[in-house]
């Protein structure tokens, strides 16, 4: 076997459905898929394993150009495959375990975006979120314009969002260094912004 391409049952998408119950969730736990993926990933010396459709074109191009897949590429895909099955199992574990304080606690995240820098300009950083990220949070937000965010930008955005959630009417929160320096509630968003800005122009 030279190539294993495998997509797992959509367990994360299934448990996100409003009509999902335990029976439906268990029906969507893939058993054979993770086994094939892990077997292929373990045999990285001669097997290429692909778990992400975004990798298909790159592999096709490499095979067309070189008549094979390089070890460097196989190694990268092997690591990605183990991470993929680990994340899949973690989501299943967290869904099935007792919701109270269990004896073990698993976390898994995926990269949301690269950051310009970490807390300080000489530090590298990326923004990671839970696979089942919820909207109404910074993790579920989409940047509309502007340059890539830094760690402090994300922290400030989170502080502003959590503060503005305290209000029921149109509100604006202006944050600097994780501290609200202008907060206002008004009849319209424009009025709220003007009042918030006026507190510390």
N, C-alpha and C positions, 0 to 999 in steps of 0.2 A: 504494500500500500504506500503510495507516494503522497497522496493528497486526501485530507478529510475536511469536508465542509459541512458544518452542522449548525442549525438554528434550533434553539431550545423552545419548548412549549412556553407560551407567553404568560408565565405565572405572575410577574409583576403587574401586567396589564389586567389580568383576570381579577386579582384581589382589589384592584382600584375600582372595579365596577360596583355600582350600588346594589345590584341584584346578586352579588357573589355570596355564597354560603360555603360552609366547610366542604361539602361534597364537590362543588364546582372547583374550589381551590385545589383539592387533592387530585381531581381529574387532570388538572393542568400542571402537576408536578412531573417534570420530565425525569425519567430514570435512565433510559438507554443513552440519551444524548450526552449528559455529563460524563458517562463512562467512556464513550467513544472519544470525546474531546480530550479527556485526561490521558487516555491511552496514547492518542496521537501526540499530545504535547510531551509526554514522557519520552517518546521515541524521536526526539527532535533531531537526532543524527541523520535521519533519512526521511522523515515524514513532515509534511507541511500541514498545519492545522489552521483553519480559518473559521472564526466565529462571528466576524463582523462584516456585513455586506459592503461596508465602505472600503474594505481591503480587496474586494474582488478585482477591480480594474488594475490595481497595482500588481497583483500576482499574475494576471493575464499578460500584462505588459512585460514583466520580468521573464516569464516563460517564453514569450514570443521573441524577446531580444537575446536571451541566453540559453534557451532550450532547457532550463532548469531553474529551481529556486535556490538562492544562495543560503549558506548556513546562517549568515547574519540575519537574513530575513526570517528564516525558520525559527531561529532563537527568539527573535522579537515576537513573533506570532505565538510561540509556545508560552512565553511569559504572559502574553495577553490572554491566552486561553485559560490558563490556571486562574488568573484574576477574574475572568468571566464566570467560571464555575463557582469560585469562592463567593462572588457577589450574589449569584443566583441562590446558592445554598444559604447565605446569610439572610436574604429576604424571606426564604421559606422558613428558616428557623425563627425569625422574629415574628412571623405571622402565626406560627403554630404554638409557640411557647406560652406558658402561663403569663398573663399580663402583669401579675404582681412582680415583686423583686425576685427575679429568678437567679439561680446559682451562676449562670453565665450570661454574658451580654455581648452581642456582636454588632459591629458597625460596618457600614460600607458606604462609600461615596464615589461620585464620578465628577470629573472636571467640568465645571461650568464655563470657566474662561481663564485665560492667562491674565496676570496683573502686570502693570507697569513695573511695580516693585513692591516689596513687603512693607513693614512698618517704617523702614528707613530705605533711602534710595539705593544702598549697596546690597540689599537683600532681594533674592528671587522669591516670587510668590505666585500662587495660583488659587483660584476660588473653587472649592469643592462643595458639592451639595449631595443630599441624600437622593437616591434614585427616585423615590416617590415624593419629590419636592412639592410642596403645596404652594398654591398661589396665595396672594395676600402676604407674601414674604419677599425679602430681597432675593432669596434663592429662586423664586418663580418669576422675577422681574426680567424685563427685556430692556437693554440699554438702547435708547433711540438715537442718540448722537453723542459726539464728543470723543476724546481720546480714551485709551484703555484705562480702566480704573486701577488705583493702588489699594493696598490693604486698608489704609485710613479712609479712603473714599467709601469702600464697602461698609466699614464700621460706622461711619457717619450716616450713610444711607439707612442702615438698619436702625440706628438710634432715632433718626427722624421718623421713619415709618412706624416704629413701635410707639413713639410719642403721639403721632397724629391719629393713631387708632383709638386713643383715649377719648376722642371727640365724636359727637354724633352729627354735628353740622359741618359745613365747609370749613376746613381748617388748614393752616400752613405752619410748618415747623422748619426753622432754619437752624442748622447744626454746624458747629465748628469744633473740631477735636472732641467729638462724641458728646458735646454738651449743647443742649438747646440754648441758643442765644436770641432767638426770636420766635414767639409762639402766639398765634392768634386764631380766633374762631369768628366767622362773620357770615353774612347772608350769601355771599358768593366767594368763589376761590380767589378772584382778583382782589376783592376787599380784604380777605384773610391774608393774602400775600403782602399787600401794602401795609397792613397793620403790623404784621410780623417783622417786616423789613424796617419799619419806623422805630421799633424798639432798640435797634442797634445798627443804624445805617453805616 
